[in-house]
Amino acid sequence: MKRSDIEASVRLKYGDPDEVAAFSTIAAEGLAPFEGALVLQAFIPGQRILDIGCGGGREATAMVQHGLRVVAMDLVLAMVQAARSYGQKKGLVGSYVVGNAVSLPFCDACFDGVAMLGAIIAHVPGRDGRVQAFRAVWRTLRPGGKLAMTTHNRRCHWKFQLYFACVNRFRRLARRLGLGTSLGDNDRWSTRISEAQSRHPVFFHMYDLDEALADLREAGFEVVDARARAEFEAGCVDLALRERDYFLGFIAKRPEA
């Protein structure tokens, strides 16, 4: 399967009316405590923030309520329309754009911050594609601007570790034998990754902390903070919590010079 087909699977999944309805329903929940901790640490009220993968507007609307000036962007038009509708319902001012994380449709250095919450980066296929997305974020950030991002954590449970140890070995063997596969190391297809649990399978890449750090640094970022969800929520550094938590959070900065 080509990367264009993988991107099409993401559009199909999140363009499903059931998915749009589900993401619209949870919009009122606002930021999870984990996401709120990231946003408060990374951004200052009054800053202009790009929300990549806005879904039904859950994160974007909450960030506007925190005093941020938000541009909400999603790959799927129906999600952008849902986010705009929710923002208008709440009487909040925001901008809404359809766009691709790998080739952001914005000028250089036009944002003070970028949010990629909900493990959005997981839906970008290929390490080069994910690094390209990070470079696109870096380009649109002003010097000193910050990225707040969440990912899954494949190290959090032995079942994930065993699964990927097996399938990664199989895929590497298949590539050596010339049997092409659309999936690389630590990639998956799943129908159980979103709110609606719809029937459409979707691609996602499951990071661990070290791999995400390497990709961010490859794109030119300085990593300010990298911890598990429970660590951010508790306001501490605790490696035991990190080993068990399903989500990781990152704050990375475009260097001043």
N, C-alpha and C positions, 0 to 999 in steps of 0.2 A: 504494500500500500504506500502511495506517495504522501509526502507531507501535505500537499494540497487536499488529499482525501482525509487526512487526520484533522485538518482545520475544518473541513466540511462536516466532520462528525461532531465537532464542538458546536458549530452553528446549528446543526440538526437537533442536538440534545437540548441546547438552551433556547432554541427557537420554538420548541414544543409548547403549545398553549398550556399544558399542565405544569411545565417547568416555570413558565412566566407567571402563572397564577400562584404557584408555590412561593416563588421569590417575592412576589408582590405581597403575599400574606405575611411573610416574616419581616417586611420592611419596618414595621412599627417596633420591632424588638430593639432596633438600634445596634450600637456596637457592643460586642461581648466584652466582659471585663478585661480580657487579654488584649483585644484590639484597642480598647480605650486607653490602656496603659501605654501601648505603642504610640498611639496618636498624640497623647499628652506629652510623651517624652520627645517625640520627633518634631512636632509642629507647634507654632505659636499663633494665637488668634490674630486674624488679619492677613495671614499668609495665603497665597494662591496655591491651591493643591489640586493635582490631577488624581482622580480616583479611577484606576484601571480595573475593568471588570466590575462595573457598578451594579449589575444585576437589577433587582427591583428598586434600588435606591436606599437600601438599609444603611450602608456605610456612609454614602454621600450626604444624605439628609442629616444623619447624626453629626457629621463633621461640620456641616453648616451651622447646626445648633451649638457647636463648640466655638463658633466665631470664625471659622475658616471660609475662605472664598473658594468654592469647589467647582471644578469642571469634571463631570461624570462621563465616563467613556465605557462602551462595551462593544464587543464584536458583533452582537446581535441587535438588530434594530428594535425588535419587540421589547427587549429588556430596557433599552434606552427610553423607549416610549413609556414603559411602566415606571421607570425611575422619575421621568419628568412629571408624569401624572401624580405620583406620590408627593413629590416636592411641591407641586402646585397646590395639592390638597392641604399640605401643612403650611402653606403661605410662605414658603422659603424660596429665596432667589438662588438659582444655580444655572449652570450651562450644561448642555447634554449633547454628546457627540458619539457617532458611530466610528470606531477605529480599531486598528489591529495593534496589539502590544509590540509586535516585532518591528513595525514601521509607523511610529506614532505621528499623527498628522498635525504636528505643532512645531513652531519655530524653536531655534536654539535658546537655551537659558531663559525660558518663559515661565517656569514654575519655581516656587520656593520649596515645594515638596511633592512627592508622589507616594500614593498609597497603592499597594498591591495586596489587599487582604483577601481572605477566603482561598488562600493557596492558588491564586490565579496563575502564577508562573508554571504550575504543574501541567497546564493544558498546552504548553508550547513544546512541540516535539524536537528532539535532538539537542545535544549540548550546545552546538553552534547556534541553534535557534534561540535557546534560552539566554546565552551570552549576548546575542544580538539584541534581544529584548532589553536586557540590562543596559547595554550601550545606548539604546534609544532613550531609556529613562535618563541615563547620565547626560546625554546631549540636551534634553529638555530642561534639566535642572540648572538653576543658576549656581555658580561656584559657592560652595558651602551648603547648598540645598540637600535635603535628606530624603531617602527612600525608607518607608516603613512597609515591611513585607512579612507575610506568613507562609509557611510551607508545612507539608506533612513531615513526619519523622519515621523513616522506615526502621530505625534502630529501637523503637519503643517496645517491640514485642518479638519474641523468638519466632513466632509464626511468620512475620514479615521477613526476618533475616533468613530463615530456612527457605521460604518461597523464592526469594530473589537469588540466593546462592545457587539453587537448582536451575531456575529459568535462565539466569545470566550465563551459566555454563553451557546450557543447551543452545542459546542464541549465538554465542561465540563460535561454537562448533559448526552451527549452520552457516555462519558467515564464512568460515574457513573453507567449507565445502562448496561455496558458491550458491548456497540456497538462501536467497535474499529474505530478509524479515524486516517488517516496518518498525519493530520494537527494538530498542537498545537496552542497555543495562538499566535495571530499576524502573522500567516502564510497565504499564498495565493498561488493560481495557476493563472497564467496569460500568455497570448500570446502577451502582449503589453509592454514588459519590455526591449526589445533590439532594435537594429538599424533596422533590417530587417522586424520586425513585422511579422515573419513567423507564420505558422499555428500551430506549436508545442507548447503546454502549458508547462510552466516551473515553478518549485517551487521557491518561495522566501519568506524570513522572513523579516518583516518590523520592524526595531528597533525604539525605541526612545532613547534619550540621556542617561537617567538614566539606562536603561536596558543594553545598550552597555558598559557603565562605569562599571556596576556590573560584566559583563562577562569578561572584560579585567582584572579587579582586581582579579577575581576568578582564572584567569590563571597566576597570579603572576606579572602583569604589574603595573608600576607606571604611571598614566596618567599625561602627561605634559600639554596637551591642548585639549579642547573639545568644539567646537563651530559649528555654522551653516555655510554653504557655504558663505552666504552674509557677515558674520562677518570676515571670513578669507580674503575675497576679499577686504573688507573695512579696514582691519587691526585694528579692534576694537572689543569690547565686547558690544553687544546690544541685550538684551533679547527680545525686540519687533521683531527684525529681525529673531531671532531664532525661535520664535513661528510660523512664516509664511513660513520658508524655507523648501523645499522638501529634501535637503541634509544636512548631518552632516559630520564634519571632526574630526578626532582624531589623536593625536600624543601620543604614549605611549612608555615607556622605560623599558627595562629589567634592574632592579637595578644593580648597580655596585657590590654589595656584596650579 
